[in-house]
Amino acid sequence: MGAVIELFLFMLIIATAAFAPLGYFIYKYTQKNAQPFGDTEPHGDSSSFVNDLAESAIYFIKSKLSKK
């Protein structure tokens, strides 16, 4: 019986460590009017080389697939 209690406590400690980052994110997300990291720029408003490259790759693949 003692082994079961010991195993339960050990698993409880592991579960707490595993889900602590999720709890921290939820805590931060509920602060500052649902802005977890303060005022950030909305996604897609600024152009970047990586976004342009990804868009051109997607367009290229779509054009190759549509020709078949």
Secondary structure, DSSP 8 states (H G I E B T S, - for coil): -HHHHHHHHHHHHHHHHHHHHHHHHHHHHTSTTT-TTSS---TTSS--HHHHHHHHHHHHHHHHHHH-
